[in-house]
């Protein structure tokens, strides 16, 4: 409500810009607004002594070699964080603007035309904050995260000693698309203008961040890319590498992150690597955040798990992959290639990221199911078919399934007569593939609407012939419970396998006699339980204690 009222105040005041307040009985009058512009320059000996009730200023203009101190400026602006007509700081001797703590800044009067709306404002190259030609300025010092209602364009130019590198994140966060920053000691990157191949040839060595799409193609020159991209650590935009003859992309090895805020950007961008006939490795470790990802039609390319880690670092909008994955001696131990092992028994402990196609069927190794407990991401596919499992609780931490071959079904669950429960929505976050997840012919399985939303790839999931299909009851069959002993599902809350596999009586399998992963079952009512020797011991102790109490009670009465 406050923001709406403040926008309304901006709208009304902008219709008639005059120095001085409107009549007190006017509907536009606000008692907490100081209706005169504030001018601070070399002739200012002391700052205005304004009444305590004022909280909002009109415009603020600061210029010249100031006589007032930073302490005086900080004290004066302490209670003012709203500016009806913008802020301009130019040609001063200031070293920092930390005394300004704006929460809301409207447009300066003389920077262009602007059409106001109550909630959404249309921009016409209008400036709200200008910081120009300040020879001593070393740091802006404004908290732009706090500047919640700061819109329009910000201009930061020709400040010869100003290093913005540590302040760029806040500025970009607030002014993601409307900003003019140039000719400072260190700018917030360089904006790509026109054809990238022509632009990069003239790129200054001091440029450390690029704004816009980096487009590399068969016209790009490798020597120029190696020279000019050597100091670029960030790309705020997309990356396209198409139709090149490059063997790798090591000229991008300095790039740490390729990012875009999809909620604030005025355009969509992606990381797109296609049709590079000689490309055998990526050769860079840039993290991707907030961009689509496409890697296809590179016949010699093999991507390492480390590179996948980075490519799926941040907000993953979607991926379209047709790649091979190559493990090497630098691959972290938490990556596991399921295709390299005969079964789960041979799979190493501690896998959190898996590549390959995981299959759960009638031969599923329940005793080794604990090895799936920490699994978070599958780069490949998951198939559950003709199994006797009732739940997928052996995957309590599974977040994503991503096809590395886009023409494969990421999740295929079919012909499981006992399966009654799929993934918990608190765990599964999404799937990425060109094909639909398919859930069919599981007569005891209920799938709910939210489940189907999360399972959506670029195509809606195929869900049919189950007890319940995406919340729609399609079967008259009553849900049944499997009461077969030792139908071993894996449940939340079980101790980790190593904790119960030590100290048994068998030397060949020390955990054989006390392994709850092997002894799960159901009782006669169909309620899940876990039978372990520890639980049995507790039950015996309880019975013994009750008998002892009864004996003491009877003995006392006699």
C-alpha positions as CSV (number, residue, x, y, z in Angstrom):
1,X,0.0,0.0,0.0
2,X,2.8,2.4,0.9
3,X,4.5,1.8,-2.5
4,X,1.2,2.5,-4.3
5,X,0.7,5.8,-2.4
6,X,4.2,6.8,-3.2
7,X,3.8,6.1,-6.9
8,X,0.5,8.1,-6.7
9,X,2.4,11.0,-5.1
10,X,5.0,10.8,-7.9
11,X,2.3,10.8,-10.5
12,X,0.4,13.8,-9.1
13,X,3.5,15.9,-8.4
14,X,4.9,15.3,-11.9
15,X,1.9,16.7,-13.6
16,X,2.8,20.2,-12.5
17,X,6.4,20.7,-11.6
18,X,6.8,23.9,-9.6
19,X,9.1,25.1,-6.9
20,X,7.3,25.4,-3.7
21,X,4.3,23.5,-2.2
22,X,0.8,23.4,-3.6
23,X,-2.0,25.0,-1.5
24,X,-2.4,23.3,1.9
25,X,-6.0,22.5,1.1
26,X,-5.0,20.8,-2.3
27,X,-5.3,17.1,-2.6
28,X,-1.7,17.0,-3.8
29,X,-0.2,18.6,-0.7
30,X,1.9,16.3,1.6
31,X,3.2,17.7,4.9
32,X,6.3,15.5,4.9
33,X,7.6,16.7,1.5
34,X,10.1,19.5,1.1
35,X,9.0,21.0,-2.2
36,X,12.1,23.0,-3.0
37,X,15.2,21.6,-4.8
38,X,18.3,21.2,-2.7
39,X,21.5,22.8,-4.3
40,X,24.8,22.0,-2.7
41,X,27.9,23.6,-4.3
42,X,31.2,25.5,-3.5
43,X,29.3,28.4,-2.1
44,X,27.4,26.3,0.4
45,X,28.7,27.1,3.9
46,X,26.0,25.2,5.8
47,X,23.3,22.9,4.8
48,X,19.6,23.8,5.2
49,X,18.0,23.4,8.6
50,X,14.8,21.6,7.6
51,X,11.9,20.9,9.9
52,X,12.0,17.4,11.4
53,X,8.7,16.4,9.8
54,X,10.2,16.5,6.3
55,X,11.0,13.0,5.0
56,X,10.9,13.5,1.2
57,X,13.0,15.9,-0.9
58,X,12.4,17.2,-4.4
59,X,15.6,17.1,-6.5
60,X,19.1,17.2,-5.2
61,X,21.9,18.8,-7.2
62,X,25.5,18.6,-5.9
63,X,28.4,20.2,-7.8
64,X,31.7,22.1,-7.4
65,X,34.4,21.9,-4.8
66,X,32.4,21.5,-1.6
67,X,33.2,23.3,1.6
68,X,30.8,21.2,3.7
69,X,32.3,18.0,5.1
70,X,31.3,14.4,4.6
71,X,30.1,14.3,8.2
72,X,27.8,17.2,7.7
73,X,26.4,15.6,4.5
74,X,25.8,12.3,6.3
75,X,24.0,14.1,9.1
76,X,21.8,16.1,6.7
77,X,20.7,13.2,4.5
78,X,20.3,10.8,7.4
79,X,16.5,11.0,7.4
80,X,16.0,11.6,3.6
81,X,15.7,8.5,1.4
82,X,13.0,9.6,-1.1
83,X,13.7,12.0,-3.9
84,X,10.8,13.2,-6.1
85,X,12.9,14.6,-8.9
86,X,16.2,12.7,-8.9
87,X,19.8,13.1,-7.9
88,X,22.6,14.7,-9.8
89,X,26.3,14.8,-8.6
90,X,28.7,16.3,-11.0
91,X,32.1,18.1,-11.0
92,X,32.6,17.7,-7.3
93,X,35.7,17.0,-5.2
94,X,33.9,14.1,-3.3
95,X,35.6,10.8,-2.8
96,X,32.4,8.9,-1.9
97,X,28.7,9.3,-2.0
98,X,28.0,7.1,1.0
99,X,26.0,9.9,2.7
100,X,23.2,9.2,0.2
101,X,20.9,6.4,1.2
102,X,18.1,6.5,-1.4
103,X,15.1,4.1,-1.1
104,X,13.2,5.7,-3.9
105,X,14.3,8.1,-6.7
106,X,12.1,9.5,-9.4
107,X,13.3,11.1,-12.7
108,X,15.3,14.2,-13.1
109,X,13.3,16.9,-14.9
110,X,15.5,17.7,-17.8
111,X,16.7,14.3,-19.1
112,X,14.0,13.3,-21.5
113,X,10.3,12.5,-21.7
114,X,8.6,10.0,-19.5
115,X,5.1,8.7,-19.4
116,X,4.0,7.8,-15.9
117,X,1.7,5.0,-14.9
118,X,0.7,4.1,-11.4
119,X,2.5,0.8,-11.1
120,X,4.4,0.3,-14.4
121,X,6.4,3.1,-15.9
122,X,7.4,3.3,-19.5
123,X,11.0,4.4,-20.0
124,X,12.2,6.9,-22.6
125,X,16.0,7.2,-21.8
126,X,15.2,9.2,-18.7
127,X,17.8,9.5,-15.9
128,X,17.0,9.4,-12.3
129,X,20.6,9.4,-10.9
130,X,23.6,11.1,-12.6
131,X,27.1,10.8,-11.3
132,X,29.5,12.5,-13.7
133,X,32.9,14.2,-13.9
134,X,33.9,13.8,-10.3
135,X,37.7,13.7,-10.4
136,X,38.3,12.5,-6.8
137,X,35.5,10.0,-6.6
138,X,36.8,6.5,-5.7
139,X,33.7,4.8,-4.6
140,X,29.9,5.3,-5.1
141,X,29.1,3.9,-1.6
142,X,25.3,3.8,-2.3
143,X,23.4,0.6,-1.2
144,X,21.5,-0.1,-4.3
145,X,19.9,-3.2,-2.8
146,X,18.1,-0.8,-0.4
147,X,17.2,1.5,-3.3
148,X,14.1,-0.6,-3.8
149,X,12.1,2.0,-5.8
150,X,14.9,3.3,-7.9
151,X,14.0,3.1,-11.6
152,X,14.8,4.8,-14.9
153,X,18.4,5.2,-16.0
154,X,21.5,5.6,-13.9
155,X,24.4,7.5,-15.4
156,X,27.9,7.0,-14.1
157,X,30.5,8.5,-16.5
158,X,33.8,10.3,-16.6
159,X,34.9,9.7,-13.0
160,X,38.6,9.2,-13.6
161,X,39.5,7.6,-10.2
162,X,36.3,5.5,-9.8
163,X,36.7,1.8,-9.6
164,X,33.3,0.2,-9.8
165,X,34.3,-3.5,-9.8
166,X,33.2,-4.2,-6.2
167,X,30.0,-2.2,-6.6
168,X,28.8,-3.6,-10.0
169,X,26.7,-6.4,-8.6
170,X,24.4,-4.0,-6.7
171,X,24.2,-1.6,-9.6
172,X,23.3,-4.3,-12.0
173,X,20.8,-5.8,-9.7
174,X,18.9,-2.6,-9.4
175,X,19.5,-1.3,-13.0
176,X,19.6,-4.5,-14.9
177,X,18.8,-2.9,-18.3
178,X,18.7,0.8,-17.8
179,X,22.2,2.2,-17.1
180,X,24.9,4.3,-18.8
181,X,28.3,3.5,-17.4
182,X,31.5,4.5,-19.2
183,X,34.9,6.2,-19.0
184,X,35.5,5.6,-15.3
185,X,38.8,4.0,-14.0
186,X,37.1,0.6,-14.0
187,X,33.5,0.4,-15.4
188,X,30.8,-2.2,-14.8
189,X,31.9,-4.0,-18.0
190,X,31.6,-3.2,-21.6
191,X,28.4,-3.3,-23.7
192,X,28.7,-5.3,-26.9
193,X,27.6,-3.1,-29.8
194,X,27.0,-4.5,-33.3
195,X,28.8,-7.5,-34.6
196,X,30.8,-9.2,-31.9
197,X,33.7,-10.1,-34.1
198,X,34.2,-6.5,-35.1
199,X,33.6,-5.3,-31.5
200,X,36.0,-7.7,-29.8
201,X,38.9,-6.6,-32.1
202,X,38.7,-3.2,-30.4
203,X,38.0,-4.4,-26.9
204,X,40.1,-2.6,-24.2
205,X,42.4,-4.8,-22.1
206,X,40.8,-3.4,-18.9
207,X,37.4,-4.8,-19.9
208,X,36.5,-7.6,-17.4
209,X,32.8,-8.0,-18.0
210,X,30.8,-8.1,-21.2
211,X,27.1,-7.1,-21.5
212,X,25.2,-8.7,-24.4
213,X,25.5,-11.8,-26.4
214,X,29.0,-13.1,-27.2
215,X,28.6,-14.6,-30.7
216,X,31.4,-16.8,-32.0
217,X,31.2,-18.3,-35.5
218,X,33.2,-19.2,-38.6
219,X,34.2,-15.5,-39.0
220,X,35.8,-15.4,-35.5
221,X,39.6,-15.3,-35.4
222,X,41.2,-17.5,-32.7
223,X,44.3,-15.3,-32.1
224,X,42.1,-12.2,-31.5
225,X,39.8,-14.2,-29.1
226,X,42.8,-15.4,-27.1
227,X,44.2,-11.9,-26.7
228,X,41.0,-9.9,-26.1
229,X,39.1,-12.4,-23.9
230,X,42.1,-13.1,-21.6
231,X,40.8,-10.7,-18.9
232,X,37.1,-11.2,-19.2
233,X,35.8,-13.0,-16.1
234,X,32.1,-12.4,-16.5
235,X,29.6,-12.4,-19.4
236,X,26.2,-10.8,-18.6
237,X,24.3,-12.2,-21.5
238,X,24.5,-15.2,-23.8
239,X,27.2,-17.3,-25.4
240,X,26.8,-18.7,-28.8
241,X,29.5,-20.9,-30.5
242,X,28.2,-22.1,-33.8
243,X,29.8,-23.5,-37.0
244,X,33.4,-23.1,-35.9
245,X,36.4,-25.2,-36.6
246,X,37.9,-24.8,-33.1
247,X,39.2,-27.8,-31.2
248,X,38.3,-26.4,-27.8
249,X,37.1,-23.1,-26.3
250,X,40.0,-22.5,-24.0
251,X,40.1,-18.8,-25.0
252,X,37.2,-18.6,-22.6
253,X,39.1,-20.1,-19.7
254,X,39.2,-16.8,-17.8
255,X,35.4,-16.6,-17.8
256,X,34.0,-17.5,-14.3
257,X,30.3,-17.0,-14.9
258,X,27.8,-16.5,-17.7
259,X,24.7,-15.1,-16.2
260,X,21.4,-13.3,-16.9
261,X,18.6,-12.4,-14.6
262,X,15.6,-13.8,-16.6
263,X,13.1,-11.8,-14.5
264,X,14.8,-8.4,-15.2
265,X,16.4,-8.8,-18.6
266,X,14.8,-7.2,-21.6
267,X,15.7,-10.2,-23.8
268,X,16.2,-13.9,-23.6
269,X,19.7,-15.4,-24.0
270,X,21.2,-18.8,-23.9
271,X,24.4,-20.8,-23.9
272,X,24.3,-22.4,-27.4
273,X,27.1,-24.6,-28.7
274,X,26.2,-26.3,-32.0
275,X,27.6,-27.6,-35.2
276,X,31.3,-27.4,-34.4
277,X,32.8,-30.2,-36.4
278,X,36.2,-30.3,-34.7
279,X,35.3,-29.4,-31.1
280,X,36.5,-32.2,-28.8
281,X,36.4,-30.5,-25.4
282,X,34.9,-27.4,-23.9
283,X,38.1,-26.3,-22.2
284,X,36.5,-23.7,-19.9
285,X,34.9,-23.9,-16.5
286,X,32.4,-21.0,-16.6
287,X,29.3,-21.4,-14.5
288,X,25.9,-20.8,-16.1
289,X,23.1,-19.0,-14.2
290,X,19.7,-18.0,-15.6
291,X,20.2,-19.1,-19.3
292,X,19.0,-21.8,-21.5
293,X,21.5,-24.4,-22.5
294,X,21.9,-26.2,-25.8
295,X,24.8,-28.4,-26.8
296,X,24.1,-30.4,-30.0
297,X,25.7,-31.7,-33.2
298,X,29.3,-31.5,-32.1
299,X,30.4,-35.0,-33.3
300,X,33.8,-35.1,-31.5
301,X,32.8,-33.3,-28.2
302,X,33.1,-35.0,-24.9
303,X,32.1,-33.1,-21.8
304,X,33.6,-33.7,-18.3
305,X,31.4,-34.1,-15.2
306,X,33.3,-31.0,-13.8
307,X,32.0,-29.0,-16.8
308,X,28.5,-30.3,-16.2
309,X,28.8,-29.2,-12.6
310,X,29.4,-25.6,-13.7
311,X,26.9,-25.6,-16.5
312,X,24.2,-26.5,-14.0
313,X,25.4,-24.2,-11.3
314,X,22.6,-21.6,-10.9
315,X,19.1,-21.1,-12.1
316,X,18.6,-23.8,-14.8
317,X,15.9,-22.7,-17.2
318,X,16.2,-25.8,-19.5
319,X,18.7,-27.8,-21.3
320,X,18.8,-29.5,-24.7
321,X,21.7,-31.9,-24.7
322,X,23.2,-34.5,-27.1
323,X,26.6,-35.1,-25.6
324,X,29.0,-37.8,-24.4
325,X,30.4,-37.6,-21.0
326,X,34.1,-38.3,-20.3
327,X,35.5,-39.0,-16.8
328,X,39.1,-38.1,-16.1
329,X,41.5,-38.1,-13.1
330,X,40.1,-34.8,-12.0
331,X,36.5,-35.9,-11.8
332,X,35.3,-35.6,-8.1
333,X,34.5,-38.9,-6.4
334,X,30.8,-38.0,-6.0
335,X,30.3,-38.5,-9.7
336,X,29.4,-42.1,-10.7
337,X,28.9,-43.6,-14.1
338,X,26.3,-46.3,-13.6
339,X,27.1,-47.9,-17.0
340,X,30.6,-48.8,-15.9
341,X,29.4,-51.1,-13.1
342,X,27.7,-54.5,-13.3
343,X,25.1,-53.5,-10.7
344,X,24.5,-51.4,-7.6
345,X,26.6,-53.7,-5.5
346,X,29.7,-52.5,-7.4
347,X,28.7,-48.8,-7.3
348,X,30.9,-46.8,-5.0
349,X,29.5,-45.2,-1.9
350,X,28.8,-41.4,-1.8
351,X,27.3,-40.9,-5.3
352,X,25.4,-37.7,-5.5
353,X,25.6,-37.1,-9.3
354,X,25.1,-40.1,-11.6
355,X,25.6,-40.4,-15.4
356,X,24.1,-43.2,-17.5
357,X,20.7,-45.0,-17.5
358,X,19.6,-46.4,-14.1
359,X,17.2,-49.3,-14.3
360,X,15.1,-50.7,-11.4
361,X,13.4,-54.0,-12.4
362,X,12.6,-57.5,-11.2
363,X,16.3,-58.0,-10.5
364,X,16.8,-54.8,-8.4
365,X,19.5,-55.3,-5.8
366,X,17.7,-54.2,-2.6
367,X,20.6,-55.0,-0.4
368,X,22.6,-52.3,-2.2
369,X,19.8,-49.8,-2.4
370,X,21.4,-47.7,0.3
371,X,23.9,-46.5,-2.3
372,X,21.1,-44.4,-3.9
373,X,20.4,-42.5,-0.7
374,X,22.6,-39.5,-1.5
375,X,21.8,-39.3,-5.2
376,X,20.8,-35.8,-6.2
377,X,21.1,-35.6,-10.0
378,X,20.8,-38.1,-12.8
379,X,22.4,-37.1,-16.1
380,X,20.7,-39.8,-18.2
381,X,17.5,-41.6,-17.5
382,X,15.7,-43.5,-14.8
383,X,13.5,-46.5,-15.7
384,X,11.3,-48.4,-13.2
385,X,9.6,-51.5,-14.7
386,X,8.3,-54.9,-13.7
387,X,9.7,-54.3,-10.2
388,X,8.2,-55.3,-6.8
389,X,8.9,-52.0,-5.1
390,X,6.1,-50.1,-3.5
391,X,7.7,-46.7,-3.1
392,X,10.6,-44.8,-4.6
393,X,11.8,-43.9,-1.1
394,X,15.3,-45.2,-2.0
395,X,15.6,-41.8,-3.6
396,X,15.0,-39.3,-0.7
397,X,17.4,-36.7,-2.1
398,X,16.8,-36.9,-5.9
399,X,16.3,-33.4,-7.3
400,X,16.8,-33.5,-11.1
401,X,16.8,-35.9,-14.0
402,X,18.5,-34.4,-17.1
403,X,18.8,-36.3,-20.4
404,X,22.2,-35.9,-21.9
405,X,20.7,-37.5,-25.1
406,X,17.7,-35.4,-25.8
407,X,15.9,-38.2,-27.6
408,X,15.6,-40.5,-24.5
409,X,12.7,-40.6,-22.0
410,X,14.1,-39.1,-18.8
411,X,11.7,-41.0,-16.5
412,X,9.8,-44.2,-17.6
413,X,7.7,-45.9,-14.9
414,X,5.6,-48.8,-16.2
415,X,4.2,-52.2,-15.3
416,X,4.9,-52.1,-11.6
417,X,2.0,-53.9,-9.9
418,X,2.9,-52.9,-6.3
419,X,4.1,-49.4,-6.8
420,X,1.8,-47.0,-4.9
421,X,3.8,-43.9,-4.3
422,X,6.3,-42.0,-6.5
423,X,8.5,-39.1,-5.6
424,X,7.8,-36.6,-2.8
425,X,7.3,-33.2,-4.2
426,X,9.5,-31.7,-1.5
427,X,12.4,-33.5,-3.2
428,X,12.0,-33.6,-7.0
429,X,12.5,-30.3,-8.6
430,X,12.3,-31.0,-12.3
431,X,13.3,-32.9,-15.4
432,X,14.9,-31.7,-18.7
433,X,14.5,-33.5,-22.0
434,X,13.0,-33.3,-25.4
435,X,10.8,-36.3,-24.7
436,X,8.0,-36.6,-22.1
437,X,8.3,-38.5,-18.8
438,X,6.0,-41.5,-19.1
439,X,4.1,-43.1,-16.2
440,X,1.8,-45.9,-17.3
441,X,0.2,-49.3,-16.4
442,X,0.9,-49.1,-12.7
443,X,-2.5,-50.2,-11.2
444,X,-1.8,-49.3,-7.6
445,X,-0.1,-45.9,-8.3
446,X,-1.6,-42.6,-7.5
447,X,0.0,-39.6,-9.3
448,X,-1.2,-36.1,-8.3
449,X,-1.4,-32.8,-10.3
450,X,1.6,-31.3,-8.7
451,X,3.6,-34.4,-9.5
452,X,2.8,-34.0,-13.1
453,X,3.7,-30.3,-13.1
454,X,7.2,-31.1,-11.8
455,X,7.7,-34.0,-14.2
456,X,7.0,-31.7,-17.2
457,X,9.9,-31.4,-19.6
458,X,9.5,-29.5,-22.9
459,X,6.5,-31.8,-23.3
460,X,3.8,-32.6,-20.8
461,X,4.2,-36.0,-19.1
462,X,2.3,-39.1,-20.5
463,X,0.4,-40.5,-17.5
464,X,-2.2,-43.2,-18.1
465,X,-3.6,-46.5,-16.9
466,X,-2.6,-45.9,-13.3
467,X,-4.9,-45.9,-10.2
468,X,-4.9,-42.1,-10.3
469,X,-3.6,-40.0,-13.2
470,X,-2.5,-36.5,-12.3
471,X,-5.2,-36.3,-9.7
472,X,-7.9,-37.7,-11.9
473,X,-9.4,-40.9,-10.6
474,X,-9.7,-43.1,-13.7
475,X,-10.0,-46.6,-12.1
476,X,-12.6,-48.1,-9.8
477,X,-10.0,-50.5,-8.3
478,X,-9.5,-49.9,-4.6
479,X,-5.9,-49.3,-3.6
480,X,-4.4,-52.4,-2.2
481,X,-1.4,-53.0,0.0
482,X,1.2,-55.6,-0.5
483,X,1.5,-57.8,2.6
484,X,4.2,-60.0,1.3
485,X,7.0,-60.4,4.0
486,X,10.4,-59.1,3.1
487,X,9.1,-57.0,0.2
488,X,12.1,-54.7,0.9
489,X,11.5,-51.1,0.1
490,X,14.0,-48.5,1.4
491,X,12.6,-45.9,3.8
492,X,13.5,-42.5,5.2
493,X,15.0,-42.7,8.7
494,X,17.0,-45.9,8.3
495,X,20.5,-45.7,9.6
496,X,23.2,-45.4,6.9
497,X,24.4,-48.8,5.7
498,X,27.9,-48.5,7.2
499,X,26.5,-47.8,10.6
500,X,24.7,-51.2,10.7
501,X,27.2,-53.3,8.7
502,X,29.8,-53.4,11.5
503,X,30.0,-55.9,14.3
504,X,27.9,-58.7,12.9
505,X,28.6,-62.4,13.5
506,X,29.4,-63.2,9.9
507,X,33.0,-62.5,8.7
508,X,31.9,-62.7,5.1
509,X,29.1,-60.2,5.6
510,X,29.5,-58.5,9.0
511,X,26.2,-56.6,8.7
512,X,24.1,-59.5,7.5
513,X,22.4,-60.2,10.8
514,X,21.7,-56.5,11.6
515,X,20.9,-54.9,8.3
516,X,17.6,-53.0,8.1
517,X,18.1,-52.5,4.4
518,X,17.5,-56.2,4.0
519,X,14.7,-56.7,6.5
520,X,12.0,-54.1,5.6
521,X,8.5,-55.5,5.4
522,X,4.8,-54.9,6.2
523,X,2.6,-56.2,9.0
524,X,-0.8,-57.8,8.5
525,X,-2.5,-54.5,8.4
526,X,-0.4,-53.3,5.5
527,X,1.4,-50.7,7.7
528,X,5.1,-50.3,6.8
529,X,7.6,-51.4,9.5
530,X,11.3,-52.0,9.8
531,X,12.4,-55.1,11.6
532,X,15.9,-55.1,13.0
533,X,17.6,-57.0,15.8
534,X,17.8,-53.7,17.6
535,X,14.0,-53.2,17.5
536,X,13.5,-56.8,18.6
537,X,15.8,-56.3,21.5
538,X,13.9,-53.2,22.5
539,X,10.6,-55.1,22.4
540,X,12.0,-57.9,24.6
541,X,13.3,-55.4,27.1
542,X,9.9,-53.7,27.2
543,X,8.0,-57.0,27.8
544,X,10.5,-58.0,30.5
545,X,10.0,-54.7,32.3
546,X,6.2,-55.0,32.2
547,X,6.4,-58.5,33.6
548,X,8.7,-57.3,36.4
549,X,6.3,-54.5,37.4
550,X,3.4,-57.0,37.5
551,X,5.4,-59.4,39.5
552,X,6.4,-56.8,42.1
553,X,2.8,-55.5,42.3
554,X,1.4,-59.0,42.9
555,X,4.1,-59.8,45.4
556,X,3.4,-56.6,47.3
557,X,-0.3,-57.4,47.5
558,X,0.3,-60.9,48.8
